[in-house]
Amino acid sequence: MSANGAEGAKGADGATSDGTTSDAAVTGPPPQGAPQPDDAQGPRADDLVTGSEGRSTLEVVEVRTGLFGVHGSGDTSGFGGLRRPVAMPGASTRPYGGWFDEVVDVLGEVLAEGGLSLDAAVEGVVVDPPGAHAELTLRVRREHLVAVCRALRDDQDLRFELSLGVSGVHYPHDAGRELHAVYHLTSVTHGRSLRLETTAPDADPHVPSTVAVYPTNDWHERETWDFFGLVFDGHPALARIEMPDDWPGHPQRKDYPLGGIPVEYKGATVPPADQRRSYS
């Protein structure tokens, strides 16, 4: 059935209105990697998510069309008319609740000891969703990311000594901050978890590496670069980790074309991993 539901409606016996059966093979040209026109677009005024008093409570950074929200490849899902706002929770106000206030206060004190104010390093504190299952996210300016990580890890009242990884996200319509890197930190000592989020524009896709603070982020940063093109400055060996070394582009970006891409291997020999990359 088409996305518009105009033709080929399926009947109770499995037949469609045009006489074909639901088991008939689908024919057509094979999917191609070349971009095709689509109707992807940025947020509109009527896409804003508002509160009960009409005030905006969420920031809409993108409106996804189709099932997957991919741009530049046309509708390959059959859901071309689907339109979904992508909304980010706005900054929260005090009191944040529970231990969140304590963590933010202590972090501010530790940063101040090094000559850095909390407002300079953290552009927003987000508590979402509201209620008993709230989670804490600190939106950190990328130039201060390492300093914030070090403070969270080393101070005895914070002790977020474990990073569970790095997640990349691509929001093409989030102008000036299209690339997001999200760090998931856990305090084994205090039984707490929080997120750090930092952003970079497509025009300057650089953030500092956190491997010197959290060695477990080594392969996670490589994967985020591999899939999203986010460059982690200072990483000891930033190279492909899942895609072939000569793969073009970064395949989890929203502007990466869908479809088959022919790849030809011309008898190349892949050397052992310990000869390809150095981790010294």
Secondary structure, 3 states (H helix, E strand, C coil): CCCCCCCCCECCCCEECCCCECCCCCCCCCCECCCECCCCECCCHHHCCECCCCCECEEEEEEEECCCCCCCECCCCCCCCCEEEEEEECCCCCCCCCCHHHHHHHHHHHHHHCCCCHHHHEEEEEEECCCCCCEEEEEECHHHHHHHHHHHHHCCCCCCCEEEEEEEEECCCCCCCCEEEEEEEEECCCCEEEEEEEEECCCCCEEECCCCCCHHHHHHHHHHHHHHCCEEECCCCCCCCCCCCCCCCCCCCCCCCCCECCCCCCCCCCCCHHHHCCCC
